[in-house]
Amino acid sequence: MRRDPVKPFLAAWTVLVLLFLFAPLFVVALFSFNESAISRFPIRGFTLAWYQKLFANTALHEALWNSLIVAIATVAISTALGIGAAVGIHRYGGRYGGALRSFSLTPMMVPRLIIGIALLTFYNLFQTNLSLLTVIAGHVVMTLPYVILIASARLVGFDKSMEEAAWDLGAGTFTIFREVTLPFLKPAVIAAALMSFTLSFDEVVVTFFTTGNDNTLPMMIWSMLRFGITPEVNSIATLTIVASGAFALVAEMSLRRAQVGSTR
């Protein structure tokens, strides 16, 4: 059997890419256990003091709670509006469907800085008090195009004859959407919800322009970085990495189950 000479090169290249991606995360996690307040080698010793200090920080707890509120609300609103918009464009867009879809994706092409400034100008125009509600509205503007894009990609393979058969059997519009269209879109709904949550939970720029006195976790981390990268910041980053990894694992399992269920 002839050996492929390219295979070892591709394997080595893959290892290098993975090291490039994950080495900074490993270093951050390592320094979060360092006894020294300065993040540099050599490591002085192992300690959990920074995590204890982190868990005792009530301001951090409030910021985390605010971030979860904003992210969950953004997921609910963006997913509902995005799925409805994607289905509407697919079903009733006709020859203008492509143009409508492209127009709905425009916020993806606009820099976050511009979106933040535009939202702040809009709020000032109507003298709106900045709060978590204005942050949620800004995050919906930012995440909605991703939901539409994911749902539209899934609808490309949708067989309209299933809806027509349901119509012939006397089902109404809402029943068809609930029993036919939505189950087909389940993998896209899960993927869109996960994307919206990740983007919202991690957003700094749009949040900076739309928040008031309520702090979110990314904003708090950003304010802490003004005094340098401390082990406490590394501890927050490490916990976020672990939570993101667990979240991604659960999401992958949910997507696989949804895809298996949709093919039955």
N, C-alpha and C positions, 0 to 999 in steps of 0.2 A: 504494500500500500504506500503510495507516494505521500510524503509529508508536505503540508502546505507551508511554504517559507514565510508567508505573510502572517500566519496565526500567532507566532510568538511576538512579533512586532505589535499586533493589535492588542494582545493581552497586556504587554508592558505599557502601551499607551493608555489603555483603560485604567490600569493601576495608577498611573501618574495623574490622570484626570480626577480620579476619586480622591487621591491624596490632596490635590489642589483644592478640591471642593470641601473636604471634611477636616483637613489639618487645622484651619483657623478655628473651627468649632471645638476641636479637641483641645487646643491651646486655651481657649476661653474657659472651658470646663475645668481644665487643670489649674488655672490661676484662681478659680473661685474657691479652691481648697487651700490656697497658699496662706501661711501665717502672716507674711509680709503684706503691708498695705500697698506696696509698689509691685506692679505686674511686670516682673522681669526674672530672668534666670540668674542664679540657681534658685530653686524652690527651697525656702527655709524649713518648711514643715507642713504637716497636714492638720487642718482645723475645720471645724464646722461653725465657727463663730460668725462668719459672714452670713451664713444661712439663718442662724438664730437672730442676728440683727435684722435681717430681711423680713422674717416672719413677725417680728415685733414692731415693724414699721406700719402704723395705722394708715398713714397717707398712701402707702403702696397698696394696701388692701382696698382703699376707696378708689384708687386709680384703676386697679384691676377690675373691680366691679363695674365701673363706668365703661371700661373697654368692652366687657362682656355684654352689657346692656346695648351699647351702640352696635356691636357686631351682630348680635342676635336679631335686633330690630332691622338692621340693614339686610340681613339674609331673608327675613320674612317678606319685607317690602320689595326688594329687588327680584327675588325669585318669583313672587306672584305677578309683578308687573312684567318682568322679562319673559316668562313663559307665555303669558297672555299675548304679549306683543309679537313674539315669534310665531305663535300659532295663527294669530290674525294676519300677519304678513304672508305666511305660507298659504293660508286658506283663501284669503281675499285680496292679496296684493296684485295678482294678475301680472301683467307686463311691467307694472311699476314695483313689483316685489323686490327686485334687486336694488333699485334706487332707494326704496324705503329702508331696506336692511343696511345699506351702506351709510345712509344718513343717521340711522340709530346707533351706528358704531363710531360716530365722529368723536365722542368724548374720549375714546381710547387713544386717539391720535394727538389729543391736546395735552401738553405738559401739565402735570399736577399743579405746578406753581400758578399757571394761567387759570386753571379751574378754581383754585383757592381764591385768587384775587377777584375773579368774576363773581363767585358766590358771596364774598364779603361785600362787594359793591352792590349786589342785588339785595342783600340783607339791610345794608345801610340805606338803600333807596326807600325801603318800606319800614325803616326804623324798627327792625326786628331785634329783639334782645337775644344775644348769643347764648346758647345753652347746648345741652346734649341733643335736643331736637334739631337744632341747626346743623350739628355734626352729623346726625343720622341722615338728614336730607342731602348733605354734601356727599356722604359716602354712597348713598343710593345713586346719585348722578354718576359717580365714579365707577360703580360696580355693575350697574344695569346693562351697559353694552356687552359685558362679558357673559351675562346670563343669556342675552339674546343670541349672541354668537354660538354658544354651546348648544342651546336648544335648536337653533336653525340648522346646525350641522347634523343633529340627530334627526330632524324632520326630513332631511334629504332622502332617507331610505324609507319614509313612511308610505304605506300603500293606502291611497285614498279610498280604494274599493271597500276597505273595512268599515269606514264611516258610511259609505253609501249603503252597504248591507244593513248597518244599524238603522239608517233612515228608513229603509224598506220595511224593517221589522217594527217600525213605529216608535223608535226611541227619539227623545227630544235632544236639543242641542246640548244642554247641560249633562244629560245622561251619557251622550256619546263622548263628550270630553272626559267625564269621570271614569267611564268603563272601557273606553277604547284608546283615546289619545293620551291621557295621563299615564296609564300603565306602560305604554310604549315609550313615553318620555322619562320614565323613572330614573334610568341611569344619568340622563342629562340633568334632571332636577337635582340629584345628589351631587353631581360634579359642579353644577352652577352654585349650589348652596355652599359647598366647601370652598370654592374659589372666592365667593363673596365674603365669607367669614374671614378667610386668610387676608384678603386685601384690606378689609375694614379694620381688623384687629391690629394690623401692622402699620396703618397709615399715619404719617406724621404731617406732611405738607398741607393737605386739605384740612386736617384737624386743626393745625396751627391757625389757619385763617377763619375757622368757623366755630371754634370753641370759646366759651366764656370763662367763668370761674371754675368749671368742672374739669378736672384733669383726667387724662387717660394714661394708660400704662406707657405707650410709646412716647408721649409728651413728657412724662415724668423721667423716663430714661434719658431723653434728650436734655432735659434740664440738669440731670445729674452729671452728664458728660461734660458740662461746662467746667467742672472742677477736676476733670481728668478721669481716666478709666480706672476705677477702684474695684477691689474684689467684690464689693456689693453689687456693682453693675454686672460683673462677670457672673455672679450668682443668679441674678435675674435672667440674664441671657441663657445660662445653662438650663434653668427650669423651663424657659420658653422653648428651648431646643428639644428637651425631653417631651414636653407636652405636645409640641408640633409633630414629633416622630410618632407618638402614640395616636394622635389624631389622624395622621396620614395612614397609619396601619389600619385603624378602624374604618377609615374612608375607603381604602382599597378593598377591604373585605365586604363592605356594603355595596360597592360598585360591582364587584364580581357576583354577589348574590342577585343584585338587580338585573345584571346582564343575563345570568342563567335563567332567572324567572321570566324575562321578556322573550327568551327564545323558545320557551316551552309552549 
